[in-house]
Amino acid sequence: MTFKLERDIVFFDIEATGLNVIKDRIVQIALIKYPKNGSDAVEMTHLVNPAMPISEEAMAVHGITPDMVRNKPTFQQLAPEIFEFIGNADLAGYNSDRYDIPMLLEEFARSGINLDMNIRKTLDVQKIFYKMEPRTLTAAYRLYCQKEIENAHDALADVRATVDVLKGMIKRYDGVDYVDGDGFTHPAPISSDLAKVSEFTGDARTIDVTQKLKYDNKGNIVFNFGKYQGQSVLDVVLKDKQYYNWILNKDFSVQVKQTIKKIVDDYYKQQKQGNL
């Protein structure tokens, strides 16, 4: 199957020291890039020295031990190569919106690199699965590919399986209707046109991949957590500078911090120019 692409797309998967996207570190990353011109996909995979302990729970899942990464390059050393590989491509994966992308953004930020998410789409294959057939990746592979994943929780094996699952989903659901949360039936836009699939799985109201910020019904950026949930970010940070500083200094994603800082900077810029 050939994907219909508006731009290059990179499917990727990471294994890490733990599940905290802010504090934990990547120990393995695998990427498969599909060029929009239809040429052959290109793969990249690296074991990464996280420069911190790997939790026992994480090792039990992916099997990567400290000895395996002790002499490997750090993410900071690999960051320029990975950043160049991704380029301006869209990003895709399995549970990537909530885990892989936020962790990747944090790793790039610590390396002094800004992976701009405003110029690219994301496609979380898990969201298709959860909308249509809620299961794990292993069960998804079994259902859509009629076989078992070999070396599950190895990053490259998992990302290959994710691509195969997506292809199986397209074959199964192209032209099929689905019922939304309100009980209405719609045609599921699951086809080789991955931009449409991304729109189907995404939430246009969400600002950042950790879902801490979103648009309200009037198009204002509001908090999606905490004591100010549903309130305008600009209104809150102007009246509660302590809360603003707390966010900038706590374990929020770099994307959240950059978004809020830009809102504040734009406000004072407009004020200085006499536009407010």
N, C-alpha and C positions, 0 to 999 in steps of 0.2 A: 504494500500500500504506500502511496505517495501522499504526504501531507500537502495541503494547499496553504501556503504561508505568505503572509504580508512582509515578514522579515525573518531573519534567522531565529531559530529557537534552540535553547540549550536545556535539555533534561539533566537534572543532577540530583545527587543524593549524598548526604554526609553521615558519617558516624562520629560520635563525640564522646567527651569525658563524662557527660551526663545530659540531663534534659533541660537544664536552665539555659535559655538562649542568650542570656546576657553574661552569665558568669562562666559557663562551661566553654570548652574549646574543641575544635575539630581535630580528629585523629585520622580521618580518611575522607577524601572527597573524590567523587567520580562524576564526570560530565560527558554527555554525548551531544554534539552540536549538529543540527540539521540545517544546512544552508537553504535559503529561500529559492535558490536557483535550481534546486533538485539534485545537486551533486551528492556524492556519497557522504554519509555521516562520519564525523570525526570524534574519536574518543580520547579522553584524558583522565588519568587516575593518579592519585598521590596518597601515600601514607604521610602523616604530618606529626611532627613532634609538638605536642600541646604545651610543653613546658609547665605542666601541672599534673597532679595525680589523676589517673583514670579510675572512676568509681567501680567498685565491685559489681554493682548492678549493670553498668554499661558494658563491662567486660563479659558478663554472662550473656549479654545479647549479641554483641558483635565479635567477641573473641579476640579483640586487638589488645595486646598486653604492652606494658611499658617497654619491655625488651624489643618489641617489634618496631617501636617508633623512636627509640632512644637516639639513634644516629641519623634520623630522617630530618629534612629541613623543617623549620618552623613555618607557620602560615605566612608570617611577615616576609620570609624569604621567597615563598611561592606566590605571594599576592600579585606581583606584576604579571607573571605568566598566566595565572588564572584570569585576571582582569582582562588581559589582551585576548584570551581565548573566548571569553564571554562577549566582549565588545558591546555592541548595541542590541544584542539578541534579547528576545523575550525569554522568560524563565519558566520552567515546568518541572514538576516532580510529584511525589506522593506524600501528602501532608506537608507540602513545601511552604504553603502560605503561613502556617502557624509555627513551623519548626526550622526547616532548612534555610529558607530565605532570611528570616530574622537573624539566625546565627551567622549566616554568611555576611550579612550587612555589618554585624558587630565586628567580625574578624577583619573585614576590609577597613572599617573605621579605625580600628586599633593599628592598622598598617598605614594609615594616612591616605587611604583611597576612598573616594565617594562613589559607590555604585548607585547611580541615579535611577531610582525606580519610577520616576515620572515619565521617562522616555520609553518604558517597556511594559508589556502586558505580562501577567502571570497566569499560569494554568495549573491548578492543583487537581491532578487526576483523581485523588481520593474523593473530591467533592462530587465528581460525576458518579463515582461508585456509591457514595452515601445517598445521593439523590435517587439512584436507580436500584441498587442492590447493596444495602449496608453490610460490609464485611471487612476483613483485614486484607492486606496485600497478598498474603498467601492464598486466602480463599478467592480473592479476585483473580489471581493467576490461574487457579484451578478451574474457576468458572468460565473465564473468557479465553483461556489458552489450552484448557483440557490437559494440563500437566502440572507437575510440582516444581517449585523453585529449587534449583540446586544452589547450595551455599547461601541460603537466606541470611540476611543481615550483613553480608559482604556488600559494600557500597556499590561496586560495579555490577554485581549480580542483581541487586535490588533495582538499580536504575534501568538496566536492560529489561527486567521484568515489568517495570512501570511502563516503558515504551510498548512492550508487547500487550499489556493490559489495555492501554489506550486504543491500540489497533483493534483489539478484540471488541472493545466497547463500540467503536465506530461501526464495525460490521453488524453488531447486535442491535444498536439503537438508532441507526440512521433511518429517519422517517417515522420513528415510534413516538407516541404521545406519552406524557407523564402528568401526574397529578401533583399540583403544588400544595403548600401547607394549608391553603384556604379551601382546598377541595376542587379547584378549577383545573380543567384539562388543557394542556398546551402541547404543541409539537416540540419535541426535544431537539434543539439544533445541534445534534451530535453528528459531525461529519468530518471529512478531512480538512475542512476550513477551521483551523485551530483558533483563529481570532473569534469566531462565533462561539466556539466551545468555551473559550476563556470568559466571554461575556455571560454565558449560561451558568458557569460555576462561580463567578465573582459576585461581589456586592459593591455596586457602584457608589454606595454611601460610605464605604470604608476608606479612610485616608492612609493608614499605615498597616503593615502586614501583621502587627501584633494586636490590631483592632482596638487600640486605646483612644483613637480619634475617629470621628465620622462626620458626614454632612447631615444636617437636619433637613426637614422638609422644605425649608426656605433657602437652602444652599449654604448655611453658615456652618463653619467647623466647630463642633462641640466635643466636650469630653464624653467618652464612652465607658467611664469607670469612676469609682470613688465618690466623694461627697459632692462633687460638682457635675455628676453625670447628667448629660442632656443640656448643660449650660454652655454658652458661648465661650470658647477658649479666650478670645480677646477680652471680653468683659471680665472674666475671672482673673486673668493675669494682671489686668490693669488695677483691679481693686484688691488683689491679694498677691503682692509681690513675693511674700514668703513662700506661697504655694508654687509660684513660678520658679523660684530658686531651688526649691525642694525637688522639682521634677528634673531640672538641669543637673542636679548633683546626685540623684539616685539612680537605681538600676532600671531606667527606662531605655528603650531602644534608641539608637542614634537617629533613626527616622522620626520618632516622636519628638525628640529634642530639636532636631533641625526644623521640623514643621512649626513647632510652637515659637521658636526663636525667630523664624522668618515672619510669622504673623506679627510679632511685637516690633521687629525692625521695620517692617513695611508700614505699620501704624505710625511710628515716630517719624519716618521719612515723609509720609503724607502730611503729618502735622507740621513738620518743619517747612514744607513747601506751601503751607497755607491752604491745603486742600481739605482740611477737616475743621 
